[in-house]
């Protein structure tokens, strides 16, 4: 997976993934990955850095979370897709 930042403030992140797979809350990831959110809601993750219980609140539909994750532990958002 290739991730590039295209603007100064961290906005405009481009993702070029080789694989995409639909997931649900409770999914453990075996390769650090980004998560696409298809339907607005909250997403709780474990980051590749080891932080647990990190909650992204009110994630808007069509968003790619800007953090590499190793697990999606909970979600009210749906339409989650793992990008690797």
Buried (B, 14 or more C-beta within 10 A) or exposed (E): BEBEEEEEEEEEBEEEBEEEEEBEBEBEBEEBBBBBBBBBBBBBBBBBEEEEEBEBEEBEEEBBBBBBBBBBBBBBBBBBBBBB
